[in-house]
Amino acid sequence: MAKTASSLTIAKGKEEVSILPKMANRHGLIAGATGTGKTVSLRVLAEAFSGIGVPVFMADMKGDLSGLPKPGGDNPKVNERIQKLELKDYKLEGYPTVFWDVFSEQGHPVRTTVSEMGPILLSRILNLNEIQSAVLTMVFKIADDNGLLLLDLKDLRAMAQHVGDNADQFKTQYGNISAASVGAIQRGLLTLEQQGGERFFGEPALDIQDFMQTDGNGRGVINILVADKLMQSPRVYATLLLWMLSELFEQLPEVGDPEKPKLIFFFDEAHLLFEDVPKALEEKIEQVVRLIRSKGVGIYFVTQNPLDLPDTVLGQLSHRVQHALRAFTPRDQKAVKAAAETFRTNPGVDVVKAITELAVGEALVSVLDEKGTPTMVERALMYPPRSRLTPLTSEERSQMIRASVLYGHYERVVDRESAYEKLKVRAEQQKVEAQEAPAARGRAAAPRSQTTDIINAVAKSAAHAVGSQIGRQIIRGVLGSLFGGTRKR
């Protein structure tokens, strides 16, 4: 079984710098300019957490992290760092790893349903304005009220079509639904489909508990989301990770301050989370960051510049690994000063000067002590990774995916009868009934009842409509608890 370390040593300056497991859910920050060592620092922390039985989630932007399952020793710089830090008996080893991929190419598929994603995050993915977002919320509400379950993008497109075609009938109960807003939603869905987004919506949906596993030796599984292709749509990437965080927040029980975290979640390219985000959603993100640590989850943001994060979030990040920043512009100089001010002063370290001088793999580091107080900033060399730095080959990756206990579950796509299929059948029945009805000859058509109008409206858009399941909430899976929603499956 993996041992539970009293501390996780991650760097060494004049003194060793270690994170206490019971303080690790207090969140953290890894920052620095491109090429200064952020990815290696992320890897070192992930290895340390895995070693004491804490599962980890991270995104791999360039394939740099895929070597985690294999022991290191293939890089002369690693060997040089081991010798320089005088690390005796430093064991090189691989770690239990599971690969995930929205595009189902280099890992287990990652999916959710449209209903579980909800209108708030979908509005952000589709880049809708406030009015268009309100219409999308109406689409979800109308689907809920009529027992129409939204599973995949074809369901949502069908529902939007149905609502748009019959806007006058819904106006009294739900409010005005403009054709322009429905058109914007449909265009956004079409663009998302062209980017491969339809693969993300469907079943089987991701069970977030599958992130929280350990291997036979008690080491935490490191979950790697393959993100090189996903990053071509940065807004989708950021929203996907936010959805994962909200699922964790909603599903996990309160645990207070455990002896070690239940999960460590690394949010790489964290600035994308806050770019052009509505103020209301930003406030909810801040609440999740503040409250999710009571669920035993530590979030470690990885970004180039600390100023990329709102002050309210930055103030909650207790563990800091600050790599070099460049000070070529006034904004850069402001970032250096801002980063320096976040550290507890150390008389022996000129932080402002040091930030611009740090070598690759060197960082200014501060963590929490056993009383929850930030330690004085230390200029230190990060420990070298124990796993292999070179990426896995395609064959090695395929072997790992096939050997996973999850293999076969998420790969098998389920397309159960949903509203789309069900209402299509209903429309066909209506068509047959209409053909069999005696034609009205020589007399004026009888006045239609309101019920008949509704039935005809359903038939009109049935080729685009969706199937049934009663009682889905509007805000499901997306910061649901914070918005006052509840989750139903």
NORLIN-V671679 format. One record per backbone hydrogen bond with DSSP energy under -0.5 kcal/mol. NH is the residue of the N-H (numbers start at 1). CO is the residue of the C=O. Records with the same first field share a line. If there is no record, write none. Layout:
NH: CO, CO
This chain:
2: 217
5: 3
8: 19
9: 7
10: 17
11: 17
12: 381
13: 15
17: 11
18: 16
19: 8
21: 19
23: 20
24: 20, 21
26: 23
27: 24
28: 299
29: 319
30: 301
31: 321
32: 303
33: 324
36: 33
41: 37
42: 38
43: 39
44: 40
45: 41
46: 42
47: 43
48: 44
49: 45
50: 46
51: 47
52: 48, 49
53: 50
54: 49
55: 53, 262
56: 221
57: 264
58: 223
60: 225
61: 59
66: 63
68: 65
69: 66
70: 67
72: 386
78: 75
79: 75
80: 76
81: 77
82: 78
83: 79
84: 80
85: 81
86: 83
87: 82
88: 86
90: 87
91: 89
93: 386
95: 68
98: 222
100: 224
101: 108
104: 101
108: 99
110: 101
111: 109
112: 200
114: 151
115: 150
117: 113
118: 114
119: 474
121: 117
122: 118
123: 119
124: 120
125: 121
126: 122
127: 124
128: 123
133: 129
134: 130
135: 131
136: 132
137: 133
138: 134
139: 135
140: 136
141: 137
142: 138
143: 139
144: 140
145: 141
146: 142
147: 144
148: 143
149: 147, 467
151: 149
156: 152
157: 153
158: 154
159: 155
160: 156
161: 157
162: 158
163: 159
164: 160
165: 161
166: 162
167: 164
169: 166
170: 166, 167
171: 167
172: 168
174: 170
175: 170, 171
182: 178
183: 179
184: 180
185: 181
186: 182
187: 183
188: 184
189: 185
190: 186
191: 187
192: 188
193: 189
194: 190
195: 191
196: 193
197: 192
199: 196
200: 197
201: 197
202: 112, 200
203: 414
206: 111
208: 206
210: 207
211: 208
212: 209
213: 211
215: 219
218: 215
220: 50
221: 213
222: 96
223: 56, 221
224: 98, 222
225: 58, 223
226: 100, 224
227: 60, 225
231: 227
232: 229
233: 230
234: 231
236: 233
237: 233
238: 234
239: 235
240: 236
241: 237
242: 238
243: 239
244: 240
245: 241
246: 242
247: 243
248: 244
249: 245
250: 246
251: 247
252: 248
255: 294
256: 294
258: 256
262: 296
263: 296
264: 55
265: 298
266: 57, 264
267: 265, 300
268: 266
269: 302
270: 302
272: 269
273: 270
274: 271
275: 272
277: 274
282: 278
283: 279
284: 280
285: 281
286: 282
287: 283
288: 284
289: 285
290: 286
291: 287
292: 288
294: 291
295: 292
296: 293
297: 292
298: 263
300: 265, 298
301: 28, 299
302: 267
303: 30
308: 305
309: 306
313: 310
314: 310
315: 311
316: 313
317: 314
318: 26, 316
319: 27
320: 318, 366
321: 29
322: 364
323: 31, 321
325: 355
333: 329
334: 330
335: 331
336: 332
337: 333
338: 334
339: 335
340: 336
341: 337
342: 338, 339
343: 340
344: 375
349: 346
351: 349
354: 350
355: 351
356: 352, 353
357: 353, 354
358: 354
361: 36
362: 359
363: 380
364: 322
365: 363, 378
366: 320
369: 373
372: 369
375: 367
377: 344
378: 365
380: 363, 378
381: 12
382: 361
383: 10
388: 67, 70
397: 393
398: 394
399: 395
400: 396
401: 397
402: 398
403: 399
404: 400, 401
407: 404
409: 406
410: 406
412: 408
413: 411
414: 203
415: 413
419: 149, 467
422: 418
423: 419
424: 420
425: 421
426: 422
427: 423
428: 424
429: 425
430: 426
431: 427
432: 428
433: 429
434: 430
435: 431
436: 432
437: 433
441: 439
453: 449
454: 450
455: 451
456: 452
457: 453
458: 454
459: 455
460: 456
461: 457
462: 459
464: 461
465: 462
469: 147
471: 144
472: 469
476: 474
479: 477
483: 479
484: 480, 481
485: 480
